[in-house]
């Protein structure tokens, strides 16, 4: 039994049973320096090589994130390369698409892209799709439902192409960098994390290849198959643009003050409360006016959630907010805070707002301030389609936060130019009225009849409450009855509910 032969026979028998070979001590250590090994591991390749190695075929699904917003360069770069390589009939699944993605129009016309799934559409791309550019309707999901659809396989991703501000040769990637060569910074990669985790193949594109290990990584090497170094993944200066803006508009400031007053007197403004503000100028500005009330009343927030701004960072640094939970950094200040502050945490889209994820942060959200394109007399909200029938927005986390928060406040003007924002029925249903508590306009504040106790608290604080129908009537008295929109019979968009059911459809606009 102790003889070398007996032991060798037993090892051979065990190997046969396991279907494995027998270890032989003939392994020679590689003499190549470790850093060179990192670069030679096969992950660092060109974009074309990554595409070929990924196994991508016509008809498959590719995905992207939008953390660089107006400065994104990855979507156009990758799709142009796919077109050059002859790919057709691809499904493009991005967390959102905006003005900078106008070049996709030609790729749709040429058959490279035939399906799109996203949270939002803006710019000329949205206009063309609204007029019937695509044969297949665009599928719209909220940020929370998109993440959950990816996790469950409802939205299966074959290849994810994800831009990162830094990445090491093994694939550890982040939305910021401390190297001298840093070219871009976007902060949180929350919307990219489900893609990286669940895609069959994940490709990181970066303009800053750093030494292993990248201590800042948000995406782990174990989820990354290839790393592509490019000249630029994005322009950081264009992150805080469009809907993400620091408003100086007097009307927005008035709306923000009114919304802040609602929050302060709602019964939820107490020590340890949590909050989120949406992307509109007025809703973002609410943060400024809550700050002074927090100081005056000695109130501190437990956490602030969602798209984090410099205003939220300021309150955190002043000790007024304990923690920041960041799914998307809305400006460079927020991105730098995330990089340096251990109390500023990045989360994935699922950790942020997935309906059926028990640990989602929205489940613990007290107050959310949201914007709207339209609100109707049943408190339903539209944030996606303009009153002219053109897609011009994004679902984002709107229905997620409205549903889960203890208090949801929607802020919008009564009119935008000659267009009413309080209407009989929203053009497209995005957030059900059953989840909206208060609507704030410059001409009055309406409380959902489902919340009589909230109405009593606000009235006791001296806040005048009006019926939402009176706001609609006032809008009509100013601009009259709106003409019916010239919708065609073609469905150009499908709006999904948080639970995976179909919420609404968007029809094409006929000139």
Secondary structure, 3 states (H helix, E strand, C coil): CCCHHHHHHHHHHHHHHHCCCCCCCCCCCCCCCHHHHHHCCCCEECHHHHHHHHCCCCCCEEEECCCCHHHECHHHHHHHHHHHCCCCCEEEEECCCCHHHHHHHHHHHCCCEEEEEECECCHHHHHHHHCCCCCCCEEECCHHHHHHHHHHCCCCCCEEEEEECEEECCCCEECCCCCCCCCCCCCCCHHHHHHHHHCCEEEEEECCEECCCCCCCCECHHHCCEEEECCCCECHHHCCCCCCCCCCCHHHHHHHHHHHHHHHCCCCCCCCCEEEECCCHHHHHHHHHHHHHHHHHCCCEEEEEEEECHHHHHHHHCCCEEEEEEEEECCHHHHHHHHHCCCEEECCHHHHHCCCCCCCHHHHCCEEEEECCEEECCCCEECCECCCCCECCECCCHHHHHHHCCEEEEECCCEECCEECEECCCCCCCECHHHCCEEEECCEEEECHHHHHHHHHHHHCCCCECCHHHHHHHHHHHHCCCCCCCEEEEEEEEEECCCCCEEEEEEEECC
